[in-house]
């Protein structure tokens, strides 16, 4: 079906659409944290760059990036129309992500970026590998504070 708006009008409309977050992916990671008894994280922490989760005491910022929007080619999903627009959009997101990561690292934070596809059960090993700095510290906390 053809678009009822001109290319310029559609672009103007789409620029007005603001992200509402990635609630479903964040919820999957929360479930993973709960299964592993990972504590000490906060969501919606007001800091430039807007990480999805922060571990303030460990200075770890966790971002859960949507594969399409942030440039991961795991599923080869590419729009057939407006290819140049979407390529530019993704490239800008990739550059923004790199700048945000560098900003956190400059302040001494560890940045963990998780792809949306890594939250699938078949990719658990990769997820565990990426989250190992948190998992190792959580395991140490569990040993230091055994169940009562």
C-alpha positions, 0 to 999 in steps of 0.5 A, spaced: 500 500 500 502 506 498 503 511 503 498 517 503 503 522 505 509 525 501 516 523 503 517 529 506 511 529 510 512 522 512 519 524 515 516 530 519 511 525 522 516 520 524 521 525 527 515 527 532 515 520 534 519 519 541 522 512 543 518 510 549 523 505 551 525 498 550 520 495 556 520 488 553 527 487 553 529 490 559 523 486 563 527 480 560 534 482 563 530 484 570 528 476 569 535 474 568 537 478 574 532 475 579 534 468 577 541 469 578 539 473 585 543 479 582 542 485 586 544 493 586 541 495 580 537 501 578 533 503 572 531 510 569 537 513 573 538 520 570 545 521 567 547 523 560 547 517 556 541 514 559 543 507 561 538 502 562 541 499 568 546 502 573 550 499 578 552 505 582 557 501 587 560 498 582 560 503 576 557 499 571 552 501 566 548 496 562 545 498 555 540 493 552 540 495 545 535 493 539 538 489 534 535 493 528 536 500 531 543 500 533 546 496 528 546 489 529 545 485 523 543 478 526 537 477 523 538 481 516 532 485 517 532 491 513 527 495 510 526 495 502 524 502 502 527 508 504 534 505 505 538 511 505 534 514 510 534 507 515 542 506 514 543 514 516 539 513 522 542 506 524 549 509 523 547 515 527 545 511 533 551 507 532 556 513 533 551 516 538 552 509 542 560 509 541 560 517 544 556 515 550 560 509 551 566 513 551 563 518 556 562 513 561 569 510 560 572 516 561 569 517 568 571 510 570 565 506 568 565 499 565 560 499 560 556 493 558 552 493 551 547 487 550 544 486 544 536 484 544 538 477 541 542 475 546 536 475 551 534 469 547 535 462 551 539 460 545 544 465 547 545 465 554 552 463 554 554 470 550 549 474 555 553 470 561 559 472 558 558 479 557 555 480 564 560 476 568 563 482 571 556 483 575 555 475 576 562 474 579 561 480 584 554 478 585 557 471 587 562 474 591 556 478 595 552 471 596 558 468 599 560 474 604 552 474 606 550 467 606 542 466 606 539 466 613 
